[in-house]
């Protein structure tokens, strides 16, 4: 009898517990259901507000446009035409200046120490022969011509403006007249008599590489090792390494000079590291040549890389 009563109480307790759980679940579902049901309404409200803001912006733009039209109607036609003409002229002028600025130069500057063979190379480029080029020039040789090696070609090629600047120290200031318009610089080195002139050539090259006109325009420079047809001539690799070492010494000595005494606008290389031509602001490469024998193919290749045919 007692056992049956306990079972009945357990069944009753379980039923009541189940009712409570069902009621709790139902109440939670009822509370959550409205939030899910109103989500689309929230999205509609956001879209409606965005459309209202767009409409307001449209009305403001139309209002501003109408005000501008009224102002234009008040301006006399003559003044209106004059303003339009000034606007068109200014636009065309700016476009022309930009096109002129973008127009690439066809000037190649030959420079280097006296006796390096610059004038011989000039005549080889122009005529394919040395003529009287073995005599040291005291005045710049300047001429625009089609490279001699290209004169036999049927297609038209772009002429090159070649300037041979004398290497004498008193005449070097003339170089500044041509550098700003240069498409490329050819620094000619005597590969046969290089070592006695290594320091002088390196100093001259240092001055060129630190000139503002060269750095700002990043004018490419070719170190052309001339007279390499001779057996005792130094290789371009040796010449490049020796000049890097000399320029490294120049950097150290010139950095000790006060800033007021330094004429150049820029310094070379990375502080604390040995100097290398790869550290220059502009591209520096080396090549071989022989003005006397006419072997100038690498020089012509450099020219045509920066003065397109």
Backbone as CSV, one residue per row, in Angstrom:
resi,resn,N_x,N_y,N_z,CA_x,CA_y,CA_z,C_x,C_y,C_z
1,UNK,0.839,-1.219,0.000,0.000,0.000,0.000,0.863,1.253,0.000
2,UNK,1.892,1.241,0.839,2.808,2.388,0.912,3.583,2.530,-0.383
3,UNK,3.975,1.406,-0.947,4.737,1.446,-2.207,3.888,2.031,-3.317
4,UNK,2.625,1.674,-3.401,1.743,2.194,-4.449,1.549,3.688,-4.287
5,UNK,1.433,4.150,-3.044,1.256,5.586,-2.797,2.490,6.372,-3.240
6,UNK,3.699,5.819,-2.978,4.947,6.509,-3.387,5.037,6.622,-4.917
7,UNK,4.675,5.557,-5.625,4.697,5.585,-7.089,3.736,6.631,-7.632
8,UNK,2.552,6.712,-6.980,1.554,7.697,-7.449,2.086,9.114,-7.260
9,UNK,2.736,9.391,-6.121,3.304,10.726,-5.867,4.426,11.054,-6.871
10,UNK,5.252,10.048,-7.202,6.333,10.274,-8.170,5.766,10.629,-9.545
11,UNK,4.705,9.881,-9.954,4.104,10.172,-11.261,3.504,11.563,-11.274
12,UNK,2.882,11.972,-10.188,2.273,13.299,-10.097,3.342,14.382,-10.156
13,UNK,4.464,14.120,-9.453,5.554,15.139,-9.432,6.151,15.305,-10.829
14,UNK,6.311,14.174,-11.527,6.862,14.235,-12.882,5.942,14.990,-13.833
15,UNK,4.620,14.778,-13.708,3.671,15.487,-14.562,3.747,16.986,-14.320
16,UNK,3.802,17.375,-13.039,3.875,18.809,-12.719,5.177,19.426,-13.245
17,UNK,6.270,18.661,-13.125,7.565,19.159,-13.608,7.539,19.340,-15.117
18,UNK,6.914,18.409,-15.814,6.824,18.485,-17.267,6.008,19.693,-17.689
19,UNK,4.909,19.963,-16.961,4.090,21.139,-17.279,4.897,22.423,-17.118
20,UNK,5.688,22.466,-16.021,6.505,23.666,-15.791,7.519,23.871,-16.924
21,UNK,8.149,22.775,-17.358,9.136,22.877,-18.447,8.482,23.312,-19.748
22,UNK,7.319,22.734,-20.033,6.615,23.114,-21.259,6.216,24.576,-21.222
23,UNK,5.776,25.048,-20.087,5.370,26.446,-19.949,6.566,27.382,-20.127
24,UNK,7.724,26.955,-19.571,8.937,27.783,-19.684,9.376,27.883,-21.149
25,UNK,9.380,26.753,-21.861,9.779,26.743,-23.271,8.837,27.594,-24.099
26,UNK,7.529,27.486,-23.806,6.546,28.255,-24.553,6.728,29.738,-24.330
27,UNK,7.002,30.132,-23.079,7.173,31.555,-22.771,8.421,32.116,-23.438
28,UNK,9.510,31.327,-23.456,10.741,31.778,-24.111,10.519,31.943,-25.607
29,UNK,9.888,30.970,-26.229,9.613,31.049,-27.662,8.744,32.230,-27.999
30,UNK,7.756,32.515,-27.118,6.873,33.652,-27.356,7.627,34.965,-27.283
31,UNK,8.596,35.036,-26.333,9.355,36.285,-26.181,10.317,36.504,-27.341
32,UNK,10.908,35.391,-27.832,11.894,35.534,-28.901,11.251,35.730,-30.264
33,UNK,10.059,35.182,-30.444,9.434,35.211,-31.759,9.240,36.613,-32.323
34,UNK,8.802,37.594,-31.541,8.603,38.928,-32.106,9.892,39.533,-32.658
35,UNK,11.062,39.292,-32.030,12.311,39.882,-32.509,12.638,39.365,-33.904
36,UNK,12.438,38.038,-34.135,12.711,37.499,-35.458,11.702,37.996,-36.476
37,UNK,10.462,38.155,-36.019,9.406,38.589,-36.928,9.623,40.016,-37.396
38,UNK,10.300,40.864,-36.590,10.455,42.271,-36.935,11.755,42.574,-37.672
39,UNK,12.607,41.550,-37.898,13.862,41.821,-38.606,13.637,42.420,-39.995
40,UNK,12.763,41.877,-40.842,12.530,42.495,-42.149,12.051,43.930,-42.040
41,UNK,11.271,44.230,-40.987,10.783,45.594,-40.817,11.924,46.551,-40.536
42,UNK,12.932,46.062,-39.746,14.093,46.908,-39.454,14.852,47.214,-40.730
43,UNK,15.082,46.196,-41.629,15.772,46.413,-42.899,15.022,47.391,-43.780
44,UNK,13.708,47.309,-43.802,12.898,48.238,-44.595,13.061,49.662,-44.097
45,UNK,13.122,49.845,-42.791,13.284,51.186,-42.222,14.629,51.793,-42.613
46,UNK,15.674,50.971,-42.592,17.000,51.470,-42.985,17.003,51.898,-44.441
47,UNK,16.394,51.071,-45.295,16.339,51.416,-46.719,15.541,52.690,-46.951
48,UNK,14.443,52.829,-46.210,13.612,54.025,-46.365,14.387,55.275,-45.970
49,UNK,15.148,55.173,-44.870,15.940,56.328,-44.419,17.020,56.680,-45.445
50,UNK,17.668,55.647,-46.020,18.701,55.896,-47.029,18.110,56.578,-48.255
51,UNK,16.930,56.143,-48.672,16.277,56.760,-49.828,15.919,58.208,-49.543
52,UNK,15.479,58.478,-48.323,15.150,59.860,-47.954,16.387,60.748,-48.000
53,UNK,17.532,60.229,-47.511,18.769,61.017,-47.549,19.219,61.266,-48.981
54,UNK,19.114,60.260,-49.840,19.467,60.445,-51.249,18.580,61.489,-51.911
55,UNK,17.324,61.455,-51.584,16.394,62.434,-52.152,16.757,63.849,-51.703
56,UNK,17.133,63.986,-50.416,17.545,65.304,-49.917,18.797,65.806,-50.628
57,UNK,19.774,64.907,-50.847,20.986,65.307,-51.571,20.647,65.735,-52.997
58,UNK,19.742,64.997,-53.622,19.341,65.342,-54.983,18.719,66.730,-55.026
59,UNK,17.852,67.014,-54.055,17.215,68.327,-54.004,18.248,69.431,-53.801
60,UNK,19.243,69.189,-52.950,20.291,70.186,-52.714,21.119,70.434,-53.972
61,UNK,21.447,69.361,-54.688,22.215,69.518,-55.926,21.426,70.296,-56.970
62,UNK,20.155,69.980,-57.092,19.312,70.716,-58.045,19.219,72.187,-57.673
63,UNK,19.160,72.450,-56.374,19.099,73.838,-55.921,20.395,74.576,-56.258
64,UNK,21.519,73.932,-55.999,22.812,74.550,-56.325,22.956,74.770,-57.824
65,UNK,22.493,73.810,-58.608,22.571,73.948,-60.063,21.723,75.114,-60.554
66,UNK,20.537,75.256,-59.975,19.674,76.381,-60.373,20.307,77.717,-60.008
67,UNK,20.966,77.775,-58.830,21.664,79.009,-58.446,22.796,79.321,-59.414
68,UNK,23.538,78.279,-59.819,24.637,78.484,-60.768,24.111,78.978,-62.104
69,UNK,22.981,78.431,-62.540,22.395,78.877,-63.811,21.984,80.342,-63.734
70,UNK,21.411,80.728,-62.612,21.015,82.129,-62.446,22.229,83.055,-62.491
71,UNK,23.326,82.639,-61.837,24.541,83.450,-61.856,25.096,83.568,-63.270
72,UNK,25.072,82.459,-64.015,25.588,82.492,-65.383,24.742,83.392,-66.280
73,UNK,23.421,83.393,-66.061,22.549,84.244,-66.877,22.834,85.724,-66.647
74,UNK,23.313,86.049,-65.431,23.601,87.449,-65.115,24.929,87.924,-65.709
75,UNK,25.809,86.951,-66.079,27.104,87.321,-66.667,26.902,87.657,-68.136
76,UNK,27.451,88.784,-68.605,27.336,89.133,-70.025,27.976,88.062,-70.899
77,UNK,27.429,87.797,-72.080,27.962,86.746,-72.953,29.432,86.939,-73.300
78,UNK,29.860,88.205,-73.460,31.262,88.461,-73.829,32.206,87.952,-72.738
79,UNK,31.870,88.273,-71.499,32.709,87.812,-70.388,32.689,86.284,-70.267
80,UNK,31.522,85.706,-70.534,31.399,84.254,-70.457,32.284,83.575,-71.499
81,UNK,32.246,84.114,-72.729,33.084,83.557,-73.791,34.563,83.741,-73.478
82,UNK,34.895,84.894,-72.909,36.300,85.160,-72.568,36.798,84.186,-71.498
83,UNK,35.950,83.943,-70.501,36.333,83.002,-69.443,36.518,81.592,-70.004
84,UNK,35.617,81.205,-70.908,35.735,79.877,-71.526,37.009,79.775,-72.359
85,UNK,37.328,80.860,-73.076,38.545,80.859,-73.896,39.795,80.741,-73.030
86,UNK,39.803,81.472,-71.910,40.953,81.398,-70.990,41.098,79.986,-70.429
87,UNK,39.969,79.383,-70.088,40.000,78.025,-69.543,40.556,77.033,-70.564
88,UNK,40.080,77.142,-71.805,40.562,76.238,-72.860,42.044,76.457,-73.130
89,UNK,42.453,77.735,-73.198,43.866,78.056,-73.466,44.772,77.519,-72.358
90,UNK,44.340,77.706,-71.112,45.142,77.219,-69.983,45.277,75.701,-70.013
91,UNK,44.168,75.026,-70.338,44.210,73.564,-70.414,45.167,73.087,-71.495
92,UNK,45.079,73.721,-72.679,45.971,73.341,-73.777,47.428,73.625,-73.444
93,UNK,47.672,74.746,-72.758,49.045,75.097,-72.385,49.634,74.070,-71.419
94,UNK,48.836,73.687,-70.431,49.307,72.690,-69.463,49.577,71.342,-70.130
95,UNK,48.701,70.961,-71.062,48.915,69.705,-71.780,50.171,69.758,-72.632
96,UNK,50.399,70.905,-73.282,51.593,71.056,-74.122,52.861,70.977,-73.286
97,UNK,52.841,71.661,-72.136,54.016,71.625,-71.258,54.292,70.212,-70.767
98,UNK,53.223,69.481,-70.472,53.409,68.106,-70.002,53.981,67.225,-71.103
99,UNK,53.493,67.425,-72.343,54.011,66.637,-73.458,55.466,66.965,-73.738
100,UNK,55.812,68.256,-73.659,57.204,68.652,-73.868,58.107,68.080,-72.793
101,UNK,57.587,68.049,-71.581,58.375,67.514,-70.472,58.613,66.027,-70.654
102,UNK,57.580,65.349,-71.201,57.708,63.911,-71.399,58.572,63.570,-72.613
103,UNK,58.696,64.514,-73.548,59.481,64.246,-74.754,60.916,63.910,-74.375
104,UNK,61.400,62.794,-74.849,62.724,62.338,-74.461,63.786,63.025,-75.300
105,UNK,64.895,63.327,-74.638,66.015,63.972,-75.310,66.746,62.967,-76.195
106,UNK,67.435,63.481,-77.210,68.262,62.628,-78.065,69.739,62.993,-77.937
107,UNK,70.108,63.635,-76.822,71.480,64.101,-76.614,72.300,63.075,-75.837
108,UNK,73.457,62.737,-76.387,74.426,61.869,-75.721,75.696,62.684,-75.504
109,UNK,76.148,62.746,-74.257,77.327,63.547,-73.901,78.523,62.622,-73.705
110,UNK,79.596,62.886,-74.470,80.863,62.175,-74.297,81.778,63.026,-73.431
111,UNK,82.287,62.468,-72.360,83.179,63.223,-71.486,84.210,62.279,-70.874
112,UNK,85.172,62.848,-70.170,86.263,62.071,-69.588,87.543,62.888,-69.612
113,UNK,88.629,62.328,-69.129,89.902,63.047,-69.106,90.434,63.269,-70.517
114,UNK,91.310,64.250,-70.663,91.963,64.497,-71.949,92.796,63.283,-72.343
115,UNK,92.751,62.958,-73.628,93.536,61.836,-74.126,92.863,60.494,-74.010
116,UNK,91.626,60.455,-73.516,90.928,59.172,-73.365,90.403,58.638,-74.690
117,UNK,90.291,59.522,-75.710,89.830,59.078,-77.024,88.399,59.440,-77.334
118,UNK,87.886,60.489,-76.722,86.484,60.888,-76.929,86.240,61.349,-78.362
119,UNK,87.157,62.167,-78.898,86.957,62.717,-80.235,87.025,61.626,-81.298
120,UNK,87.905,60.655,-81.119,87.970,59.520,-82.042,86.635,58.776,-82.052
121,UNK,86.073,58.562,-80.888,84.773,57.892,-80.793,83.678,58.721,-81.463
122,UNK,83.758,60.037,-81.317,82.787,60.931,-81.952,82.801,60.724,-83.469
123,UNK,83.993,60.713,-84.071,84.108,60.535,-85.518,83.703,59.125,-85.946
124,UNK,83.985,58.146,-85.128,83.568,56.787,-85.464,82.044,56.681,-85.483
125,UNK,81.402,57.319,-84.535,79.936,57.305,-84.506,79.348,58.006,-85.718
126,UNK,79.965,59.106,-86.116,79.412,59.911,-87.208,79.802,59.397,-88.594
127,UNK,81.104,59.064,-88.765,81.621,58.758,-90.105,82.158,57.342,-90.260
128,UNK,82.348,56.643,-89.158,82.938,55.316,-89.262,84.435,55.333,-89.474
129,UNK,85.088,56.475,-89.222,86.543,56.597,-89.353,87.039,57.589,-88.313
130,UNK,88.360,57.658,-88.116,88.903,58.505,-87.050,89.226,59.906,-87.530
131,UNK,89.438,60.130,-88.838,89.826,61.435,-89.380,91.016,61.982,-88.603
132,UNK,90.886,63.202,-88.111,91.972,63.802,-87.330,91.672,63.773,-85.857
133,UNK,90.946,62.763,-85.415,90.468,62.726,-84.042,91.501,62.402,-83.000
134,UNK,92.736,62.094,-83.414,93.749,61.769,-82.422,94.331,63.008,-81.759
135,UNK,93.977,64.195,-82.258,94.455,65.443,-81.667,93.494,65.866,-80.571
136,UNK,94.036,66.287,-79.426,93.203,66.702,-78.296,92.371,67.919,-78.662
137,UNK,91.057,67.852,-78.424,90.145,68.951,-78.757,90.146,69.986,-77.647
138,UNK,90.042,71.240,-78.049,89.946,72.334,-77.083,88.570,72.989,-77.119
139,UNK,87.729,72.544,-78.045,86.361,73.036,-78.155,85.421,71.839,-78.269
140,UNK,84.207,71.969,-77.770,83.261,70.847,-77.881,82.934,70.523,-79.335
141,UNK,82.877,69.260,-79.656,82.356,68.802,-80.950,80.881,68.482,-80.747
142,UNK,80.044,69.108,-81.514,78.593,68.964,-81.314,77.910,68.853,-82.659
143,UNK,77.162,67.786,-82.835,76.484,67.584,-84.116,75.350,66.578,-83.945
144,UNK,74.326,66.718,-84.792,73.206,65.781,-84.806,73.278,64.956,-86.082
145,UNK,73.292,63.650,-85.958,73.460,62.792,-87.134,72.894,61.406,-86.852
146,UNK,72.675,60.667,-87.938,72.317,59.254,-87.832,73.609,58.474,-87.647
147,UNK,73.613,57.525,-86.741,74.812,56.727,-86.507,75.292,56.091,-87.809
148,UNK,76.606,56.130,-88.021,77.165,55.637,-89.284,76.788,54.181,-89.541
149,UNK,76.737,53.390,-88.506,76.396,51.972,-88.673,74.957,51.766,-89.124
150,UNK,74.141,52.808,-89.026,72.725,52.694,-89.401,72.416,53.366,-90.728
151,UNK,73.414,53.957,-91.375,73.162,54.686,-92.631,72.794,53.758,-93.774
152,UNK,73.187,52.499,-93.702,72.875,51.552,-94.779,71.490,50.928,-94.627
153,UNK,70.864,51.156,-93.497,69.539,50.578,-93.269,68.482,51.335,-94.066
154,UNK,67.515,50.592,-94.569,66.464,51.200,-95.383,65.476,51.992,-94.529
155,UNK,65.200,51.487,-93.345,64.236,52.187,-92.489,64.870,53.441,-91.894
156,UNK,64.033,54.407,-91.638,64.512,55.664,-91.063,64.808,55.475,-89.576
157,UNK,65.900,56.070,-89.134,66.267,56.011,-87.722,66.395,57.420,-87.172
158,UNK,66.175,57.541,-85.880,66.206,58.857,-85.243,67.641,59.361,-85.118
159,UNK,67.924,60.583,-85.567,69.269,61.143,-85.406,69.613,61.327,-83.926
160,UNK,70.903,61.294,-83.648,71.399,61.449,-82.286,72.200,62.738,-82.195
161,UNK,71.934,63.503,-81.158,72.694,64.731,-80.904,73.861,64.365,-79.989
162,UNK,75.061,64.281,-80.553,76.246,63.853,-79.808,77.114,65.067,-79.503
163,UNK,77.521,65.183,-78.248,78.370,66.290,-77.803,79.635,65.705,-77.185
164,UNK,80.777,66.090,-77.748,82.083,65.675,-77.219,82.659,66.847,-76.434
165,UNK,82.617,66.751,-75.104,83.086,67.836,-74.236,84.559,67.610,-73.902
166,UNK,85.427,68.585,-74.148,86.859,68.428,-73.831,87.079,68.094,-72.362
167,UNK,88.112,67.295,-72.103,88.359,66.843,-70.738,89.308,67.706,-69.947
168,UNK,89.814,68.778,-70.566,90.727,69.658,-69.836,89.991,70.295,-68.664
169,UNK,90.675,70.412,-67.524,90.031,70.900,-66.299,89.439,72.292,-66.464
170,UNK,90.068,73.141,-67.283,89.557,74.504,-67.464,88.307,74.531,-68.333
171,UNK,88.100,73.482,-69.115,86.954,73.450,-70.027,85.791,72.610,-69.491
172,UNK,85.966,71.996,-68.353,84.912,71.133,-67.804,83.628,71.871,-67.442
173,UNK,83.690,73.149,-67.048,82.422,73.842,-66.775,81.447,73.830,-67.948
174,UNK,81.962,73.646,-69.177,81.066,73.563,-70.336,80.139,72.356,-70.240
175,UNK,80.573,71.363,-69.477,79.751,70.159,-69.322,78.393,70.481,-68.711
176,UNK,78.363,71.457,-67.806,77.109,71.823,-67.136,76.072,72.370,-68.109
177,UNK,76.507,72.851,-69.271,75.569,73.376,-70.264,74.792,72.253,-70.946
178,UNK,75.390,71.067,-71.006,74.785,69.967,-71.768,74.130,68.891,-70.902
179,UNK,74.552,68.765,-69.658,74.015,67.690,-68.813,72.497,67.752,-68.618
180,UNK,71.895,68.941,-68.404,70.446,68.966,-68.166,69.623,68.399,-69.316
181,UNK,70.153,68.431,-70.537,69.394,67.939,-71.691,69.850,66.553,-72.145
182,UNK,70.731,65.923,-71.387,71.312,64.645,-71.810,70.368,63.476,-71.583
183,UNK,70.287,62.588,-72.582,69.573,61.322,-72.418,70.495,60.265,-71.841
184,UNK,71.800,60.471,-72.018,72.784,59.540,-71.484,74.159,60.179,-71.469
185,UNK,75.015,59.714,-70.565,76.379,60.230,-70.433,77.346,59.077,-70.668
186,UNK,78.358,59.328,-71.498,79.409,58.337,-71.742,80.702,58.884,-71.160
187,UNK,81.179,58.266,-70.084,82.427,58.682,-69.445,83.535,57.784,-69.983
188,UNK,84.394,58.361,-70.830,85.424,57.588,-71.523,86.678,57.499,-70.654
189,UNK,87.192,56.286,-70.503,88.396,56.019,-69.708,89.449,55.373,-70.602
190,UNK,90.686,55.817,-70.467,91.805,55.217,-71.196,92.194,53.915,-70.488
191,UNK,91.813,52.786,-71.064,92.090,51.489,-70.433,93.559,51.109,-70.517
192,UNK,94.291,51.737,-71.434,95.710,51.421,-71.602,96.572,52.133,-70.570
193,UNK,96.248,53.386,-70.298,97.030,54.205,-69.363,96.160,54.570,-68.161
194,UNK,95.486,53.569,-67.606,94.476,53.835,-66.589,95.049,54.142,-65.214
195,UNK,95.950,53.313,-64.718,96.413,53.430,-63.330,96.985,54.806,-62.981
196,UNK,97.841,55.422,-63.826,98.353,56.754,-63.467,97.256,57.817,-63.378
197,UNK,96.146,57.589,-64.084,95.067,58.580,-64.130,93.830,58.147,-63.352
198,UNK,93.964,57.069,-62.586,92.794,56.518,-61.894,92.173,57.526,-60.937
199,UNK,92.982,58.180,-60.131,92.434,59.117,-59.144,91.786,60.322,-59.821
200,UNK,92.459,60.887,-60.831,91.905,62.055,-61.529,90.584,61.706,-62.207
201,UNK,90.550,60.546,-62.857,89.315,60.121,-63.528,88.201,59.881,-62.517
202,UNK,88.545,59.301,-61.372,87.536,59.020,-60.339,86.988,60.308,-59.738
203,UNK,87.849,61.299,-59.546,87.393,62.594,-59.029,86.424,63.256,-60.001
204,UNK,86.769,63.207,-61.284,85.899,63.803,-62.307,84.557,63.066,-62.359
205,UNK,84.620,61.741,-62.299,83.389,60.948,-62.320,82.552,61.204,-61.075
206,UNK,83.193,61.338,-59.927,82.485,61.640,-58.674,81.705,62.948,-58.811
207,UNK,82.359,63.968,-59.385,81.696,65.264,-59.553,80.469,65.150,-60.452
208,UNK,80.560,64.328,-61.486,79.423,64.162,-62.400,78.274,63.430,-61.709
209,UNK,78.605,62.366,-60.999,77.563,61.547,-60.365,76.838,62.263,-59.232
210,UNK,77.436,63.328,-58.700,76.794,64.059,-57.600,76.182,65.380,-58.049
211,UNK,76.182,65.640,-59.336,75.559,66.872,-59.841,74.041,66.754,-59.748
212,UNK,73.408,67.842,-59.361,71.958,67.836,-59.210,71.232,67.509,-60.494
213,UNK,71.723,68.017,-61.641,71.065,67.768,-62.922,71.103,66.288,-63.293
214,UNK,72.138,65.586,-62.873,72.263,64.153,-63.173,71.418,63.323,-62.212
215,UNK,71.470,63.678,-60.940,70.762,62.899,-59.916,69.250,63.043,-60.059
216,UNK,68.774,64.268,-60.216,67.332,64.505,-60.258,66.677,63.836,-61.464
217,UNK,67.368,63.843,-62.598,66.813,63.224,-63.806,67.234,61.765,-63.955
218,UNK,68.092,61.311,-63.024,68.590,59.929,-63.065,69.129,59.577,-64.451
219,UNK,70.025,60.417,-64.946,70.586,60.222,-66.281,71.523,59.016,-66.263
220,UNK,71.298,58.026,-67.109,72.168,56.841,-67.131,73.581,57.198,-67.581
221,UNK,74.562,56.510,-67.023,75.966,56.788,-67.338,76.684,55.493,-67.699
222,UNK,77.453,55.559,-68.782,78.250,54.422,-69.234,79.726,54.741,-69.047
223,UNK,80.420,53.900,-68.279,81.877,54.012,-68.175,82.452,53.203,-69.332
224,UNK,82.929,53.899,-70.358,83.410,53.253,-71.575,84.930,53.127,-71.527
225,UNK,85.407,51.907,-71.418,86.848,51.632,-71.344,87.397,51.550,-72.765
226,UNK,88.044,52.612,-73.212,88.538,52.724,-74.581,89.945,52.128,-74.706
227,UNK,90.328,51.846,-75.943,91.658,51.304,-76.287,91.850,49.880,-75.768
228,UNK,90.770,49.132,-75.673,90.871,47.753,-75.172,91.399,46.788,-76.227
229,UNK,91.695,47.297,-77.432,92.294,46.443,-78.456,93.757,46.137,-78.144
230,UNK,94.359,46.930,-77.260,95.758,46.721,-76.885,95.868,45.582,-75.864
231,UNK,96.934,44.817,-75.973,97.122,43.647,-75.109,97.274,44.050,-73.652
232,UNK,97.941,45.175,-73.406,98.212,45.597,-72.024,97.083,46.435,-71.419
233,UNK,95.980,46.562,-72.135,94.852,47.348,-71.611,94.187,46.613,-70.447
234,UNK,93.702,47.385,-69.485,93.011,46.802,-68.331,91.571,46.445,-68.704
235,UNK,91.037,45.457,-68.024,89.657,45.036,-68.285,88.672,46.018,-67.653
236,UNK,87.455,46.002,-68.142,86.427,46.893,-67.598,86.095,46.538,-66.151
237,UNK,86.195,45.262,-65.788,85.932,44.849,-64.410,86.983,45.431,-63.460
238,UNK,88.238,45.374,-63.873,89.318,45.920,-63.048,89.161,47.430,-62.896
239,UNK,88.878,48.103,-64.004,88.715,49.561,-63.976,87.546,49.951,-63.078
240,UNK,86.450,49.222,-63.168,85.279,49.522,-62.340,85.599,49.368,-60.857
241,UNK,86.285,48.287,-60.491,86.624,48.059,-59.078,87.563,49.140,-58.547
242,UNK,88.565,49.506,-59.346,89.529,50.510,-58.899,88.867,51.877,-58.718
243,UNK,87.964,52.219,-59.611,87.279,53.511,-59.502,86.330,53.519,-58.308
244,UNK,85.723,52.397,-58.018,84.870,52.309,-56.824,85.690,52.541,-55.559
245,UNK,86.886,51.970,-55.513,87.757,52.161,-54.346,88.177,53.624,-54.202
246,UNK,88.532,54.253,-55.329,88.952,55.655,-55.279,87.796,56.564,-54.859
247,UNK,86.614,56.295,-55.382,85.442,57.102,-55.012,85.100,56.893,-53.545
248,UNK,85.322,55.692,-53.035,85.097,55.430,-51.609,86.026,56.294,-50.759
249,UNK,87.282,56.441,-51.179,88.226,57.310,-50.469,87.796,58.769,-50.573
250,UNK,87.308,59.155,-51.749,86.851,60.536,-51.943,85.664,60.846,-51.039
251,UNK,84.777,59.893,-50.888,83.622,60.107,-49.998,84.087,60.418,-48.590
252,UNK,85.055,59.647,-48.108,85.537,59.837,-46.735,86.215,61.185,-46.570
253,UNK,87.014,61.582,-47.563,87.740,62.851,-47.445,86.809,64.045,-47.592
254,UNK,85.847,63.945,-48.495,84.954,65.086,-48.725,83.897,65.217,-47.637
255,UNK,83.572,64.123,-46.981,82.601,64.220,-45.886,83.181,64.963,-44.698
256,UNK,84.529,65.036,-44.630,85.177,65.759,-43.536,85.155,67.263,-43.762
257,UNK,84.900,67.674,-45.019,84.838,69.101,-45.324,83.514,69.661,-44.811
258,UNK,83.525,70.884,-44.364,82.294,71.501,-43.850,81.277,71.641,-44.968
259,UNK,80.015,71.615,-44.584,78.934,71.674,-45.568,78.989,72.946,-46.395
260,UNK,79.529,74.017,-45.856,79.594,75.291,-46.577,80.557,75.223,-47.751
261,UNK,81.537,74.319,-47.696,82.538,74.217,-48.749,82.164,73.207,-49.826
262,UNK,81.094,72.468,-49.612,80.714,71.439,-50.578,79.810,72.053,-51.642
263,UNK,80.219,71.918,-52.915,79.447,72.492,-54.008,78.363,71.535,-54.489
264,UNK,78.624,70.250,-54.406,77.666,69.276,-54.905,76.447,69.183,-53.991
265,UNK,75.314,68.886,-54.609,74.057,68.841,-53.871,73.820,67.483,-53.223
266,UNK,74.471,66.446,-53.729,74.180,65.096,-53.262,75.474,64.366,-52.903
267,UNK,75.332,63.353,-52.067,76.464,62.497,-51.715,76.215,61.105,-52.278
268,UNK,77.292,60.358,-52.439,77.185,59.038,-53.048,77.221,57.931,-52.005
269,UNK,76.584,56.827,-52.355,76.707,55.610,-51.574,75.892,55.558,-50.300
270,UNK,76.041,54.433,-49.616,75.352,54.173,-48.349,76.344,54.380,-47.215
271,UNK,76.026,55.240,-46.244,76.953,55.472,-45.130,77.313,54.177,-44.410
272,UNK,78.601,54.023,-44.141,79.057,52.846,-43.414,79.308,51.621,-44.264
273,UNK,79.052,51.720,-45.587,79.282,50.590,-46.486,80.273,50.981,-47.577
274,UNK,81.091,50.034,-48.067,81.998,50.331,-49.182,81.207,50.784,-50.403
275,UNK,81.746,51.756,-51.130,81.014,52.304,-52.266,80.949,51.310,-53.417
276,UNK,79.804,51.309,-54.075,79.603,50.517,-55.286,78.761,51.344,-56.247
277,UNK,79.002,51.188,-57.543,78.234,51.945,-58.536,76.748,51.591,-58.491
278,UNK,76.424,50.436,-57.933,75.014,50.059,-57.804,74.276,50.934,-56.795
279,UNK,75.023,51.676,-55.963,74.406,52.549,-54.964,74.089,53.936,-55.515
280,UNK,74.467,54.200,-56.748,74.257,55.532,-57.324,72.772,55.796,-57.554
281,UNK,72.428,57.070,-57.620,71.045,57.459,-57.875,70.627,57.055,-59.289
282,UNK,71.562,57.156,-60.229,71.281,56.802,-61.615,71.947,55.468,-61.952
283,UNK,71.584,54.921,-63.100,72.135,53.637,-63.524,73.535,53.842,-64.092
284,UNK,74.504,53.063,-63.603,75.891,53.140,-64.070,76.306,51.757,-64.569
285,UNK,76.780,51.700,-65.821,77.234,50.445,-66.417,78.619,50.638,-67.024
286,UNK,79.254,49.547,-67.409,80.581,49.602,-68.024,80.561,48.866,-69.359
287,UNK,81.483,49.250,-70.250,81.569,48.616,-71.564,82.972,48.797,-72.124
288,UNK,83.296,47.989,-73.140,84.585,48.068,-73.826,84.412,48.757,-75.172
289,UNK,85.506,49.347,-75.666,85.497,49.974,-76.988,86.925,50.151,-77.480
290,UNK,87.037,50.333,-78.779,88.319,50.684,-79.395,88.034,51.670,-80.510
291,UNK,88.317,52.944,-80.235,88.056,53.965,-81.234,88.894,53.811,-82.477
292,UNK,90.128,53.376,-82.348,91.023,53.257,-83.498,90.597,52.144,-84.445
293,UNK,90.141,51.025,-83.901,89.725,49.906,-84.759,88.251,49.990,-85.149
294,UNK,87.510,50.879,-84.524,86.095,51.028,-84.853,85.179,50.073,-84.116
295,UNK,85.676,49.399,-83.096,84.846,48.486,-82.304,84.078,49.296,-81.260
296,UNK,82.904,49.753,-81.640,82.101,50.623,-80.764,80.673,50.096,-80.630
297,UNK,80.488,48.803,-80.836,79.134,48.238,-80.825,78.449,48.409,-79.471
298,UNK,79.205,48.254,-78.381,78.603,48.410,-77.052,78.221,49.863,-76.781
299,UNK,78.999,50.788,-77.325,78.659,52.212,-77.210,77.378,52.513,-77.972
300,UNK,77.264,51.996,-79.178,76.060,52.216,-79.979,74.843,51.563,-79.325
301,UNK,75.052,50.434,-78.718,73.946,49.765,-78.018,73.441,50.625,-76.861
302,UNK,74.363,51.234,-76.115,73.977,52.129,-75.022,73.197,53.331,-75.559
303,UNK,73.679,53.896,-76.662,73.008,55.066,-77.241,71.586,54.719,-77.650
304,UNK,71.416,53.596,-78.326,70.092,53.235,-78.817,69.168,52.727,-77.706
305,UNK,69.739,52.416,-76.565,68.888,52.044,-75.427,68.146,53.259,-74.884
306,UNK,68.774,54.431,-74.984,68.184,55.640,-74.402,67.786,56.680,-75.445
307,UNK,68.195,56.484,-76.690,67.689,57.293,-77.809,67.133,56.294,-78.811
308,UNK,65.847,56.044,-78.716,65.237,55.004,-79.535,65.297,55.368,-81.014
309,UNK,65.577,54.371,-81.896,65.667,54.665,-83.336,64.332,55.085,-83.926
